[in-house]
Amino acid sequence: MSVTLLRAETLINIDFGAVDNRWVIAAGHGGIVELRDIEIFLALAEELHFGRAAERLRVSQARVSQAIKKQERRIGAALFDRTSRTVVLTEVGRQLRDDLQPVYAGLHGSLERARLAARGITAQLRIGMLPFNVVDLHPYWRTFRSRYPQWELRIRPASFNDVFRQLRSGELDVCVAWLPVEESDLTVGPVLCTDRRVLAVAADHELAGRASVSLEVFADFPHVSAPGLPAYWEDSYLPFHTRRGRPIERGRPVASADELISLVGMGEVVHGFPSHVIGYWGMPNVHWLPVSDMPALSFALVWRTEAETDLIRALAGTVRDLGVLRF
């Protein structure tokens, strides 16, 4: 496979091959670039933070720094401007990122298709899960796999801050998301499960001894914020106001569910959840209180309309055939 990139006004021919069981890129002037170094560059170009890029790739920060310095020496120009507080792509870095992203995606796609073909798999469906009850939804996955053994399901947790972008970028084929989803480019498919609401509080919180709570109580305590969510979608999960019009204040932003439940357990916030999470976060320092006056939360398949495939239609048909699970 050969690709030509334009970098810093110089044409570079790139060929892909394997050396010592490592995928490498053979660049101009006899240079060899390991695929891992390309992954590190692209991760840092997205995260703009050495620590986050290292954590994402499960390597040390020293490995990230080493890979970037090596690429900068090879290219002869800085790829990032670094200060003690910020990391910013240079003009050369931005161009290299834009050139490499489609090449990297194409290579990985080719490798993945070859891996699947070796197992007799002709296609793959990538599903991002916002609810935690992957096990409860196994009847859908088992039925799909028995009906379509030539297709592979990959089911992974998805970030609530990022799931629509992942659909639009093609990183996910389908997500299981709470309703309503009102995005003009996304299709809402069948509902998989419907779940009652609970409020999570610390075990020593003043609410912990109650048998249940109402939505009105939410306005008395701090909650977290989730940057980047469409307002209507966030409101459907955690309303901005009680029924009497009292604001439900957001405070500290969070980026993951693990961070959120940790804050709850430490008594810094309270937060509402669908009740299925009780089975997956059975923590002695967290109490779960039924919410008496919030509607159940439903989760459905969602996909990008223009990217609909036979695999997506087959999964939607499987869910419709089995019906809705209720918790």
N, C-alpha and C positions, 0 to 999 in steps of 0.2 A: 504494500500500500504506500503510495507516494503522494505528498502534498507539498505545495509551494506556498510559503508565507512571505509577506512583505514586512520586514522589520527594520526600522531605522534606515529606510531608503536602501536596504540591501535585500536581495532575494536569497532565501534560504531554502534549500531542498530538504525535505524531511521524509525519511523512509522508516518504516516500523519493522522491528525484528526482535528476536529473542537472543540474549547473550547470557550465558551462565544462568539460565532459568530466570532471568530478569528481563522484563519488557523495557526496551530502551528506544530512544529516538536518535537516529544517526543524522546529525545536522551537518551543515556546510563546514569546510575546512577540517573534516575528520573528527569533529567533536562528537562525543557520546553523552546523551542526556538520559538519565534514568526516568522512567515514568513516574516514580515516586517523587522526584524533584518537581516534575510538572504538577503533580497533585498538590504538593506543598505550596508552590507558587499560586495556583488558582485558589486554594483555600485561604491563603493570606490575602489575596486580592479581594476576596469576598468578605472576610472577617475584619480585615484591617486591624488585627490585634494578634501579636505573636502567641500569647497564651491561649486564646480561643482556637486559633488555627492548630496549635499543637494538641490541644485536648480533643478537637474534632477528629484529627487523624491518628490520635493515640501514639504520638511521638513526643520527644522532649522539645522544649523551646530551643535548646542548643542545635538540635537537628534541623529545625526550621530555619534558624539563622544561618547555619552552615550551607543549606541548600540555596538560599537566596543569595548569599555572598558568592557562591560558586557560579550561579547563573549571571550575576552582575559582572563578574570577571570575564566570563565567556563572551558576553554581549558587548562589554566595554562601556556600559552606562548603568546608572542607578535605576532600579525598578521601583523603589519606594523611597520616599522622603520620610525619615524617622526623627522624631523628637522624643523627649521623655514622656510625652503625653499622647502623641498622635502618630499614626502610620498612614501615609497617603501615597497612592500610586502616582508615579511620575508620568509624563506624556508617553515615554517609551514603555513603561509598565502597562499603561492602559491599552496601548496598541498590541502589545504581546498578549495580554489577557484576551482581548477581542479576537485575535488570531487563533489562539490556542484552544479556547473553549469549544468550538465546533469540532476541531480535530480530536480533542480528548474525548468528547462525547461519542464521536463516531467510532473511535477505537474501542472504547468500553462496550458500545453496543455490539460491535463485531465479535468481541471476545465472549460476551454473554450469550449471543445467539449460537456460537460454536459450542459453548458449554451445554446449553440446553439440547442442541441437536444430538450431542453425544449420548444424552439420556433418553432420546426419543421424544423430547418435548419440542413442539413446534412454535409455541408462543408463551408469553408470560403476562400475567395481570398483576400489577402492583397496587396494593390497597393500603391506604393510610387510615389508621384508627384513631379517632378522638376519644370515644369511650374506652374504658379499661377492660371491658368484659369480653375479650377475645375468646376466652374459654366458653362462656355462655353462648356465643354465636357459632360454636363449632358445628352445629347441625347444618348451617348454611355452607360452611367450608367443606365439610365431609361430603355433602350431597353434590356440590359442584365438582369436586375432585373425582367422585365415582362416575358422574355423568360424562366428564370431559378429561379423561386421563392424559390426553395429549397436551393439555394446557396446565401451566404451573401457576399457583397462587403464591404471591409473596405478601405477607401481612405484617405490617410494621406500625409501631406507634407514630403518630403525627403530632406536630406542634400546633396548638390552637392559634398561635400568632402567625402561622406560616402556611396553613394548609391550602388556602385558595391559590396562593402564589405557586405552590408545588404542583397543583393541578394545571395551572396555566403554563408553567414552564415545561411540563411533560415529565417531571420527576415522579409523579404519581399518575396512575390511570384513573383511579377511583378513590374517594375517601368516604368514610362513614362519619357524618357530621350531624350535629343537632339542627333541628328545624326551628324557624323557617330559614331557608337559604334563598335569597332574592337577588341573584346575580344574573345579568342578562346573557352571559356567555356560558353559564353552567346549567346542566339539566339535573333536576331532582328526581330520583328514582323511587323505588318502593321503600317503605319503612321496615327496618329490621326489628327494632325494639322500642318500647315505651316505658318510661321509668318515672316513679314518683320522686319528689324532691326532699332533700335533707339538708340541714345546716350543720357544718362541722365546727366544733368549738374545742378549746383546750379542756382537758379533764378537770382543771381547777377553775374554769371560767364560771362567772356568776350564773350563766344560763345552763350549765351542765346538768343540774338537778331537775330540770323541767322534763315533762313527758313529751312536749311538742312546742313549737313556736309558730307565730304568724309572720308574714312578710313585714308587717309594721315594725317588728323588733329589729329588722335588719338595719334600720336607720339609726339605731342607737350605738352602733359599733363600727369600727373601721374595716374596710375591705381592701383588696388589692386592685390594681388596674392592669389591663392587658393591652398594651400599646399595639396599634395596627388593626384591631378588629373593626369591621363595619359597625356603626353605632346600633343599627337595628338588630344585628346578630348578637352583639354583647348584651343588649337590653333584654333579649329573649332568654338569655341564660341567667343574667343577674340584672334585674330592672334598675333603672336610674332613679326611680321614685317608688314609694309605697303607694298603696291604693288611696291614701289620704293626701298624697302629693308631697310627702316629706322626702328630701333627697337621700339617696343611699350613696354615701361618699366613697370615692375611690382614693386610695393612697399610693402605697409603694408599688411600682411596676414589677411584674414577674414575667419570666420567660419560659418557665417549665412548671409542670404539675408537681414535681418533686419539691421544688422551691416553695410552691404555694402551700402544700400540706405541712411542710416544715414550719412555716410561719404560723399556721394554725396551731400546731402542737406546742409552739412556744408561747402562745397566748397573745401574739401581736395583732392577729386579725381573726375574724370569723369568715366563713365562706360557704356558699351554697353549692351543692353537688347533686347529680342524679344518684339514687340510692344504691346502684350496683357497685359503687366504689367502696362500700363498707366491706365487701368481701375481699378486696384487694389492698386495703389500707387498714387492716385490723390492728391499730396501734393503741396501747394502753393510755397514752397521753392525749387521745382524741376521742371526743364523744360525738355521736350522731343524733340529731334531733329531727324528727319528721316535721315538715313545714305544712301546716294545715290548709293554707289557702293559696298555694301556687299550683298552676296546672302541671300535669305530667310533661316530661321532656321526651320528645321522640327523636330517634336517630335514623337517618336514611342514607342510601347510596347517593352520591353526588359525583358527577363527572363533567368534563368539558365537552360541550355539545358537539363541536367540530371534530373532536377526537373519538367519538363513539365508534366502537368496533363490535365484531361478532362476540368477542369475549365478554365485553361489558354487557351486551344484551343477554348473553347466556347467564351471567351472574344475576342480573336483574330478574330474569325469568325464574331462576332457582329460588330467590328470595320471595317472589310472589307466590310460588307454588307452596312454600312451607308456611307462609303467613307470618304474623307479627308476634314476637315474644314480649311478654309483659312482666315487669318486676315489681 
